[in-house]
Amino acid sequence: MNASHHKTGKYNRVADHLYRYSVTKKYYAVIKVAGKTKWISLNTTDREIAGRNLKVELAKLKNTDPQKSKMTLEALLGLYEQSITGLAEHTKATRKSILKVFKDTWPHGLQIQVSAISPGQLQIWLSQQQSRLKNSSYNEYLRFLRHIFTLAINHKVIAESPVTSFKQLRVEKPVRQTPSWDEFVKLVADIRNQKYNCDAQDSADLVEFMGRAGVGTAECANLKGEHIDLINGRITLYRVKTDIGYVVPLYPQVKVLLERMNTEGKIKRGESVFRVKDPKRALDAACTRLKFPKYSSRALRRCFITRAVEMGIDFKTISAWQGHQDGGVLIAKTYSHLRTEHSDKMAEKMAD
């Protein structure tokens, strides 16, 4: 408080926990925390606004634990590291990498109390990282900060996050190459025709299944013999991120492949269906030989979805086949342009 004001002014009690200073007419919250009286400026001379701000300060006090309010940043980062142990390996690796950068570059030391960290300090640190990051990576760093301070809130260390007002940067949509169905068929045939490659048939099986069933590398790696029901025409898949199983039909376009693999003894209970775990090398080589763009394994899933859209399958059904829980929102957002393009092509056939 200003010394000259203290001599000439007076703090008048207006209500419980609320005082007004006679010189500046500003309001203050007066709250006891751990036996100590804390004065908090409410930054207003308006009585109604002061009342609202007081409620906010009291709510903050209610949502924090005085015994935990002195938690250091180092202790909070320790909690964060424990909280990410159950994540998928790729996600966990990303989070650990950012955590290491934060520890190495945070200029205020790890012994600083979490409650003492200001939005300004965090904004400066983020700005320093931004100069070397793409927008998508910057957003990952921001998500890291949001995660650690949400953790602090959940442990009642602080009442509100200092990064609440921080905004993500706009990320330009990348151009994702997707093979046509004809290109996909040629890719599979090319991989199978590599007579001097001992993994050729296994690689081709994996690539063909991914494109015909519309699933990713991780789901294929988790696929075991008991997950394929040739009698009832069902396949059970497991997403790594959720570890929740979902069932898709045994599509006619994949049935012949699986029946052949079953005849060859490749589908056995308790054993992985595919011997090759990652099709990248086989795909890259085939794309080079065929002079195609460098299609990734993710492109095989997009090929499946694109074909389904062009064949008139509704977004909700495709979404269920992908194990999504949003009723088709993401698929519609990503692939609706294909529906329009296909409709326009079909409309051209209506000419006299």
N, C-alpha and C positions, 0 to 999 in steps of 0.2 A: 504493500500500500504506500501511496505517496506520503512522505513525512509532513509536508506543508498542509496537505489535506487533513491529515490526522489532527493537526493542531486546531484547524478552523472548523472542521466538519464533525458530523456525528452520525453514527450508524443506528438507524431507528428500526426496531423490529416491526415488521408488517404482518407477518404470519409465521406459522411454524416453519423453521429453517429458512425464512426469507427476511432479508434486511435491505434497507435502502440508505445510501449514503447521501447526506444532506447537501453536500457541495456539488457533486456531479449528477445527482439524481439517479445514479445507476443502482441496479439491484444485485444482491449477492446471495448465493446459497451458503448456508452455514450448517455443516454436517459433521457429526462426530464419527471418526473412523478409527477403530482400534484404540479407543481412549483419547485420541487427539482430535482437536477441533480443526476442521478444514474449511477455509473460505474460498469460494469459487465464484468468480465474476460471471454474471449471466449476460453480460454484454448488451444490456438494453436499459432504457429509461421508461419503457412501456410496462405497466403493471400486468396486463393480460399476457404479454409475451414472456415476462419474467416468470409468471405462474407456470406456463407451459415448459419453459426451460428448466425450471426447478424440478418438475416431474421427471424430465429426462435424466437429470443428475441423480435423483433418488432411485430411478430405475437402474441406472448404471451401478449404483452402490448395491442394490439388491441382487444384481446379476453377477457380482464378483465376490470372491472369497478373500478377505484381508490376509489370511495366512498364505495364499497363493499369489498375491499381488506382487510379491518380490521375486517371482520366478525369473531367472536369467534367460537370455536368448539361447545360450548353450543348452540349458535344460529343455527348452521348448523344441529345439532342433533334434534333441535326443528322442523326444516323444514322437516327433514327425517321422524320424527314421524307423521307429517301431511300427508306426501306422501304415507304412507302405510295404511291409514285408509280404503281405498276401496278394499283392498286385501281380499282373502278368509280367514275365521277365523283361519284355521290351519296355513296358511302361515304368517298371521299377528302375531299370537302367537309366532311363531319361531323368527320372526324379532324383536319383542319386548323383547323376552328373551335375545337375543344377544345384543341388545341395552343396556339393564340393566347391563349385564356383562361388557360391554365396559365402561359404566359410572363408575362402581364400581372399575374397575381395571386399567383404563388408568392413568399412573403415572405422566403425565405432566399437569394435571389440565384442566378443561373445559373452562377456560378463555384464553387459548392459541389461538393465531390467526391461522386460518386455513392455511393461506399462510406460516406460520412458521413451520408447521408440516413436518418432513422429512421422507423419505422412511425408513431410519434406525430406527427411533423411532417406526414406524408402524411394521417393521419387527421383532423387539424385542418383541413388545406386542403380535404379532401373534405367535411367537415361544414359549412364555410363556403359551399361551392357548393350543398349539399343544400337550404338554405333557399329557394333560388329555382328548384329543379329538380323536375320530376316524377320519380317513381321510375324510369321507363324511361330518362330522360335521365341520372339519377344513375348508373345501371348502365353507361351509355356512358362516363361519366367514369372509373368504376372500371376498365372494360376498357382505357381509354387507359393508365392507370397500369400495369396488368398487362402491356400490350404493351411499354412502354418498359423496364420492368425485366426482362422476359424477354429483350429485346434485349441488355441489359447482361450477363445471365447467359451468353447465347450468345457474347458477345465476351470472356468471362472477366474482366469488370470486377468482378463480385460473384459469390458462390457461391449465394446464395439471395435471393429477392425479399422486400422489406420489406412487400409487400401480400398475401402468401400467406394470411394469416388474415382478410382483409377479405371481408365477405359482401355479395352483391348484395341489393337490396331487392325485395320481392315486388311484382310488377306485376299489377294487375287486368286481366283479359282485357277488351279493348274490345268493345263491341257492334258487330259488323260487319254492316251491312245487305246483304242479298243478294236480287236480284230473282228472282221465280219465272220459270219458263220462259215463261209467258204474258206476263209483264211485259217480259221481254227481247225477245220477238217484237214487242210493241207499240212498244218503244223504237226498234228498228231501222226499223220502218215509219214512225214519226213523223219520224225524221231524214231518211229518203228523201223524204218528202212536202213538205220545205221547198223549194218551187219557186224562191224568190228567193235561195237561198243557193248560190253557185257551187261550194262544197265539200261540199254535202249528200250527193251520191252517194259521193264518196270517203270521207267520214266514216262513212257508213252501211256501206260495205264493210268498213272497219276494225273498227267495233263488232260487226258481224255475225260476222266471222271470229274475233274475240277470244272471243265467247261460244260460238260453235259448235265452235271448235277448242280452247278452254280455255287460251289462251296470253296472256302479258302484253304490255305496250307495248314493252318492250325487244326481246323476241323478234320482234315484228312489224316493228320498225324495222330489224332485221338480215335480214329475210326477202327473198331475191332470187328472181328467176324460176327459176334453176337449182335452187333448193331444193325446188321443187314438181314431183313426178313424177306426172302425171295418168295415165300409162300403167300404172305398177306400183302406183299408189295409196299413195304415201308422201310425207311432208313432213319435211324436215330443219330443225330449229330450233336456235338457238344462244342459250344463257343468257349474259348479260353477266358475271355473277359468276365463272363458270368458263371461259367461252369454249370450252366443249366441246359439240360437236354431238350431238343425239340425234334419233332418228327416231320419228315417230308415224304411225299409219295415216291414210289419207285418209278420215275418217269420212263416212258417207253424208249426215249432216246438214250437212257443209261442202262436199261434192263439187259440188253444183249451183252454189253461189256461185263456186267457183274456176273451174268450166267456163265460166260466164258471163263472168267477168273475163278469162279466156283468150281467149274469142271477141271481147271488146272490145279486145283488144290490150294489156291491163294487166299481163300476165305475160310478161316478156321477160328473157332471159338477161343477166346483168350489171347489171340495173336493179332498184331497190326495187319490191316488189309494191304497197306502199301509199304514196300521195302525201301523205296526212295522217299525221303522226307521233304526235300525241297527241289522243285523242278527248274530252278533258275538257270543252272548251267545248260540243261537240255533245251530249254526255251530259247536262251540267248543264241546257242549254236544253230538251232533251227531257223530262227529269225534271220541270222546272218546268211545262211545258205539260201534261203528263199528270198532274200533281199526285202524282208518285211521290216517295219519299225520294231524297235526293241520292246516287245510286249512283256509285261510283267505277269506274275501269277495272279495278281489282283485283276488284271485285264480279262482273265478267263471268266471270273465271276461277272464282270460287266458285260461280257459277250453273252452269257446266259440270260442276264436280266434284259439286255437289249432285244434279244430274240423273243423273249417272253412278251415284252411290251408290243413288239411289232406283230406278234401273233394274236394280240387282243386280250391277253390275260390281264385282269384288273390289278391295280396297284396293291390292294389289300391282300389279295392272294399271294402275289409275288413277295410281299413283305413277310407274310407268314412263312413262306418257303425259305426266307433268309434268316428266320429266327428273330425278327424284329418284334417289338412289343407296342409299336406306335400306330398300328392300324393302317400303315401305308403312307404315312406323312413324309418320311425321308425319301422313299422310293419315288413318290409323286414329285417331290421338290427337285430331285436329281434327274429324273428321266421323263418328265412330262413333255419336254420339247420333242422327244422321239415320237410320242403319241401324235403330236401335231404334224410332224414331218411325214409320218406314215399315212395319216389321214389325208394330207394334201396329195400324196402320191396316188392313193386310191381314188381320190376325187377326179384325177386326170383321166381315169378309165371310164368316166361317165360321159365322155364327149360323144356326140352323134357320129 
